[in-house]
Every structure is written in structure tokens, then in C-alpha cells.
Amino acid sequence: MSAYDLEQLIHLWTTEKLTAEQTIGQLLLQLQLLSGRVGELERRLEELRRAEANVPKKRSV
């Protein structure tokens, strides 16, 4: 099942083209997508922090 983008979902719901149950299902799909994206960003941030911690500091002269 594909998820509508948020703007389209809001439009469909406000124009009563989706039931409350369908809207909730779509919101859960959106939440699942966002959760995956946030998890990926957190993983990348941790990788960057580790890489930064391993870079020697420049000494001031």
C-alpha cells in the first residue's frame, strides 16, 4: 500500500474522500516513513560524530 503525501492526504480527508479509518491508516504509513528517515539521519549523525572524534586536532602556533 502506498502512502499519500501529507498535503494530498489532508485534502482527501477534508473533502471527505477518505474515511477516518483510511486517514488513520495513511497517517500510520507516513509515521512509518518518517521513523525510517529519522533513524537513518541518526545513524549518519553518529557516523559523523565518530569520524570527527578520530580526526586529530590542529595545534595553534
N, C-alpha and C positions, 0 to 999 in steps of 0.2 A: 504494500500500500504506500503510495506516495503522499507526501505532506504538501499542503498548500503553503505558499509563503504567507507571512503573517498579515500583510495588508489585504491579500485576497481572502484569507480566512475571515478576517473581521468584516469585510464587505459581504461575503456569503452569509455570515451569521446575522448581520444587521438587516439584510434584505430577506431574511427567513428562508434562505435556500438550503440551509443546513439545520438539522435538529440540534438540540442542546447536546445530545449524546454524540452525534457526529463531530460537533465542535470540540467536545472534550477529548475525543479520540485524536483529532488533529492536533490539539494542544499538547497532548502526550507525545505525539510524534515530533513536534517542534522541540519539546523539552529534551527528548532523547538525542536529537541532533545537536542541540546546544551543549548538552552534557559531554558528548563526544568531542566537540570542538574545544571546550574549556579544558578537558583532560589533556588533549594534545598540546594546547598552549602551556599548561602547567608542566608537562613533560619537557617541552622545548626550553622553557624558562629555567628549569632545574639543570638542563644540559649546559646552558649558557653560564649559569652561576658556577657550575663545576669547572668549566673551561676557564672562566675568569679567575677563579681561585688558583688555578695552576699556572697562570701567566706571572712571570717574575715582575716585581715592582721596579720601576725606573728609580734610580737614586738621583737626588738633586745634587748638583755640583756647586 
